[in-house]
Amino acid sequence: MGRPLLGDKPLTGAEKVRRYREKRRGIVEPTPQSSEPSAEELLKQARREILELRQANDRLRAEAGLVARKTLEDVPAAAPAPSQDALAPAPMAEEVEGGESPPTNIWGAVLRAERLRKAGKPL
């Protein structure tokens, strides 16, 4: 008696008992194999089908006189990505000295804490 493969339904209690008794009597059936193809096989098959469809599409485009589908080699390289320094947010302008209300953003809170620390006041 083997273990059921992935994709098979789990055995019921009655089925387990029946298999156990048959095994004890010497009647051994092989565990049914999963009739479904594995995920790897399905992926390979899908990739083959996609490749065949692309080739057929390119052939039909060529027959119609259209430009073939662009590949990665045909597309020019994109502009270089900006550096991390350019992506960093600029610090916010210091808040106006007046209302002393709590700041609404992190930069305002940092600047307020630095200003109070320099003035010797508690946060």
C-alpha positions as CSV (number, residue, x, y, z in Angstrom):
1,M,0.0,0.0,0.0
2,G,1.5,3.3,-1.1
3,R,0.8,6.8,-0.2
4,P,-1.6,8.8,-2.5
5,L,0.2,11.2,-4.8
6,L,-0.4,15.0,-4.8
7,G,-3.6,15.7,-6.6
8,D,-5.3,12.5,-5.6
9,K,-8.2,12.7,-3.2
10,P,-7.4,11.5,0.3
11,L,-8.5,8.0,1.2
12,T,-11.5,7.6,3.3
13,G,-11.4,5.5,6.5
14,A,-13.4,2.7,4.8
15,E,-11.0,2.7,1.8
16,K,-8.0,2.5,4.2
17,V,-9.5,-0.4,6.1
18,R,-10.3,-2.2,2.8
19,R,-6.8,-1.8,1.5
20,Y,-5.3,-2.9,4.9
21,R,-7.4,-6.1,4.9
22,E,-6.6,-6.9,1.3
23,K,-2.9,-6.4,2.0
24,R,-3.1,-8.8,4.9
25,R,-4.8,-11.4,2.7
26,G,-2.1,-10.9,0.0
27,I,-4.3,-9.0,-2.5
28,V,-2.3,-5.9,-3.2
29,E,-3.5,-3.3,-5.6
30,P,-1.1,-0.5,-6.6
31,T,-2.1,2.9,-5.4
32,P,-3.9,4.6,-8.3
33,Q,-1.6,7.2,-9.9
34,S,-2.7,10.7,-10.4
35,S,-4.2,11.1,-13.8
36,E,-3.4,14.8,-13.8
37,P,0.0,15.9,-15.2
38,S,2.4,17.5,-12.8
39,A,2.8,21.3,-12.6
40,E,6.2,21.1,-14.3
41,E,4.7,19.2,-17.2
42,L,1.9,21.7,-17.5
43,L,4.4,24.6,-17.5
44,K,6.6,23.0,-20.2
45,Q,3.5,22.3,-22.3
46,A,2.3,25.9,-21.9
47,R,5.7,27.3,-22.9
48,R,5.8,25.1,-26.0
49,E,2.3,26.2,-27.0
50,I,3.2,29.9,-26.5
51,L,6.4,29.5,-28.5
52,E,4.5,27.8,-31.3
53,L,1.8,30.5,-31.3
54,R,4.5,33.3,-31.4
55,Q,6.2,31.6,-34.3
56,A,2.9,31.3,-36.2
57,N,2.1,34.9,-35.4
58,D,5.5,36.1,-36.7
59,R,5.0,34.0,-39.9
60,L,1.6,35.5,-40.5
61,R,2.9,39.0,-39.9
62,A,5.7,38.4,-42.4
63,E,3.2,37.1,-45.0
64,A,1.0,40.2,-44.5
65,G,4.1,42.5,-44.8
66,L,3.9,43.7,-41.2
67,V,6.9,44.3,-39.0
68,A,7.7,41.3,-36.9
69,R,7.1,41.3,-33.1
70,K,9.7,43.2,-31.1
71,T,12.1,41.2,-29.0
72,L,14.1,42.3,-26.1
73,E,17.1,42.8,-28.4
74,D,15.1,45.1,-30.6
75,V,14.0,47.4,-27.9
76,P,16.6,50.2,-27.1
77,A,17.9,50.3,-23.5
78,A,15.8,52.5,-21.3
79,A,17.3,55.6,-19.7
80,P,19.5,54.8,-16.7
81,A,17.7,54.7,-13.4
82,P,18.2,57.7,-11.1
83,S,20.6,57.2,-8.2
84,Q,19.4,56.5,-4.7
85,D,20.5,60.0,-3.6
86,A,18.2,61.6,-6.2
87,L,15.2,59.5,-4.9
88,A,15.7,60.4,-1.2
89,P,13.1,63.0,-0.1
90,A,14.4,66.4,0.5
91,P,14.0,67.7,4.1
92,M,11.0,69.8,4.7
93,A,11.4,73.5,5.5
94,E,11.5,74.3,9.2
95,E,8.1,75.1,10.6
96,V,7.1,78.6,11.3
97,E,7.8,79.7,14.9
98,G,4.4,80.4,16.1
99,G,1.7,78.0,16.9
100,E,3.8,75.3,18.6
101,S,1.2,72.8,17.6
102,P,2.5,69.2,17.1
103,P,4.0,68.7,13.7
104,T,2.0,66.6,11.2
105,N,5.0,65.0,9.4
106,I,8.2,63.3,10.5
107,W,10.5,66.0,9.2
108,G,8.6,68.6,11.2
109,A,8.9,66.5,14.3
110,V,12.7,66.0,13.8
111,L,13.3,69.7,13.2
112,R,11.1,70.7,16.2
113,A,13.0,68.2,18.4
114,E,16.4,69.6,17.3
115,R,15.2,73.2,17.8
116,L,14.0,72.4,21.3
117,R,17.2,70.5,22.2
118,K,19.3,73.4,21.0
119,A,17.2,75.8,23.1
120,G,17.6,73.6,26.2
121,K,13.9,73.0,26.5
122,P,12.3,69.6,27.2
123,L,10.5,67.8,24.4
